[in-house]
């Protein structure tokens, strides 16, 4: 029985996704999370999640950093990005960072079902309305290199990098991950080398390069 994790902080949208998923796949187990921390905790505690539907702008996630975190720590889990942002350049970036599909929040129920079926069948999925534009959008050399560098990190190294980006000190990171401080220092040395950076500040900037503005918040403003 496949397992789907719906990651979105809006209850009504989660309910819509849950209904579409139930129609798309028989005997599908569905989990839910309201924040990126909740997603990572669910993936850590469960080894049977096949697919995550990930909102780009849920609490703890401000763009592609959440996608990168899941791909680095749980590479066997497929991720479909869900967003109100349907800019082909953003879609291209999401695919370059490992997304198995991209689902605009304006999609109809048929598209929701098709996306879930396709990705569970190990196929990449995009809505028909975006395929030509995304095909024309060229991958950025910077994104391609960044995706490769992040993919070279081990799951624990990515966790350390995420905590560095949050401003935590080595001792705080060691306490959070329940490891010794010298282990954190060893991870940081490897992270600096693999990312091609010299210090903690530059390492933190790497993840911030994955942040994206939220169109819905811009409209509210």
Beta strands, then each sheet from edge to edge (+ up, - down):
strand 1: 3-7
strand 2: 29-33
strand 3: 51-55
strand 4: 78-83
strand 5: 101-104
strand 6: 125-126
sheet 1: 2+ 1+ 3+ 4+ 5+ 6+
end
